[in-house]
Amino acid sequence: MNPTLILASASPRRRELLAQAGYLFEVQASSVDESRRSGEDGIRFATRLAREKAQEVFVLRQSSGDPTLVLGADTVVVCDGEILGKPADAADATRMLLLLSGRTHNVVTGVAVVGGPQFVEVAAEVTQVTVRTLSPQEIAEYVAGGEPMDKAGAYAIQGYAARWIPRISGCYFNVVGLPLGLVASLLEGVELRLASQTIPAKSLSLG
């Protein structure tokens, strides 16, 4: 029986991207605390959360008895050494956009695939994004429209903010929230490892 793929995220953007790539999956969001630990940089923070989300949902799904692969992901924005998650309120969104204005920042997505205690793959994708200089009025109008409020770094590259981004270096889908090439690689890796465990051993002839 092929394992069921579970997306451990409530993000509509991740659901859309995974479906766009042709995957059949179910959704079960995790309840992992997304607070950053002292000393964590963007990559360590994002990969830890991705792994914890996937592991939590994997454990919850074990009651069904069906084989599962759980995909977890977490995206953060890193600018001038500061890690930006989702804004807490409109003032926080404004602060983030002022920080990003006229600068190039990194978008980091941690990805984890869990197929069992011994079958865990974790990696991160990093994309550089350049934002042109923004006026206070542009930022105020964007924040008032509500689009920034559930986005890491307070913007959506696939939305209105696309007009502010003259260039990126790296995976576009990573900035949206799910680097599909990396996801495919990790899923294939865990699937191959699981398959190797189910191949029956050759019987030995004793003559």
N, C-alpha and C positions, 0 to 999 in steps of 0.2 A: 504494500500500500504506500503510495506517495504521501509524504508528509504535507499537512495543511500549512500554508503560509499565513502567518498572523502579523499584521502591522500593529506594533505597540505604540500607536500615536493617534491622537484625535485630530491632527492637522489635516484640513481639507486639501491643502496643497500637496502634501505627501501622498494622500489617497489618489489624487488626480494623476500625479507623476507615475506612481506605481502601476495604475491602470493603463496609462498611456504607453508604458513599456510592455504591456501585454501580460502582466502577472494576474493570476487569479488569487485572491486573498480575502481574509476576514480582518476586521478591525477590532482591537480590544485595547483601549488606552490604559496606560499605567498610572499609578498614583505616587510615583517616586518624588520625593522632595527634590526640587531643582535648585537648591541653594548651593553656591559655590563654596568649596572648602579653602581654607587658608593656604596660600602658596600655589594653588592650581593655576596653570596658564590655560589659554583657550583650548588647546588640543587635549590636554589632560582632562579638563572639565567636561568638554563635549563628549569625549570617548567614554569617560566614566558614566555619565548620565545615560548614554546610549546603551551601554552594557547593563546597567542596573534596570533600565526600563524593560529590556528584552528578557532579562533573567526573571524579573518579577512576573511578567505575563506568562513566561514559559512554565513557571511553577504553578500558576493558577490554572493553566490549561491541562496540566497532567491528570486532573481528576476525570477528564473525559476518556482517557486511555488511548486516544488517537495520536499517532505520531505528528509532531508539529515542528515547524521552523518559525522562530519569532524574530522579526526585524525591528530593531530599535534605532532611533536617530535623535540627535539633538544638534541644533544650530546656534552658534553665537557669532557676534561681530566683534572684532578686535581692532581698536583704533588708538594709536599712540600708547599702546600698552594697557589700555582700559578695555575690559570685557563687557560688552553690551548684550544683555538679553532682551526680553520684551519690556517695553516701558511700563512703569507702574501707573502712570497717569499722563495727562496732556503735558504737564510741565516737564516731566521726565522725557517724554517723546521730543519735545522742543529742544531740550538740552542735548540729547543724542544727535539730532539732526544738525545742530550748530557745531557739534564736534566733528561730524563727518564732512561738513561743508568745505569744499576746496581741498580735500585730502584724498589719499588712497588708503583704503583699509582692507583688512582680511576678513573673509567669511569662512568660518570653520564649521564643518558638519562632522560629528562623530557618528559612525555607523557600526552597529553590532548585530550579528546573527547568532542565535542560540538554537542548537538542536539537541542539547543535552549537557550535563555537567562537564563532559570532556570534549564537547563539540561547540566551541565558541570562537568566533572570528570577530576581531575588532580593528578598525582602522579609521583614519580621518582624511577628509578632502579639504584643501585650502584653495580659495579663489581670491585674487586681488580685484578690488572694485574701486574705480575712481569716480568721485562725485564732484561735479562742478560747484563753484561758489553759489550759495543760495542766499536770497534776500530774506530778511525777517518776515516780510509779508508772504512770500512763498511758503515758508515753513509754517506760519500761522494758519494759512488756508489749508494746507495739507493735513495738519494735525486736527483742525476743526472738522475735516471730512471723515475722520475716524479710521482711515486705512492703516496708520502706523501702529495701532494699539495692540495688536496681537502678533507683531512681527519683531524678530530679533533685529536690533539696530534701528527700529522704528521706521522701516521702509519696506516696500515690496517692489522688487525689480520688475516683476511682471505686471505691475499696476501703474498708477499715475507717475510714480517716481522714476519710471524708465526714461523719461525725458531729461532727467538730471545726470544720467550715467553715460558718459561718452565712450568708456571702454572698460572691459574686464579682461583679466588674464587668468584663464583656467576654465573650470566647468561651470556653465551657466546654470544648469539644474541644481548644482550645489547651492547657489545663491537663493534659488527658489525654496530649497529646503531638503532636497534628497538627490545626492550625486548618483545617478542611475548606473553609470559604468562601474563605480565602486561597489554598489549594491549587488549588481550581477556577479561580479568577481567573488564577493564574500559568500553569496548564496551558493554558487557553484562549488566553492571550496568546502563548505560544510556538507553539501549534498554528496560530494565524492567521498569525504571521510566517513559519512554515515553508511554509504553503499559498501565501502570496503569492509565494514564491520558485519555486514549481513551476508557476504559471500561465504557459502559453506566451505569448510576446509576439506582438502582432498583426503580421501581415506588412504591409509597406509596399507600396502600389501606386505604380509609377512611371509609370503612364499608358501 
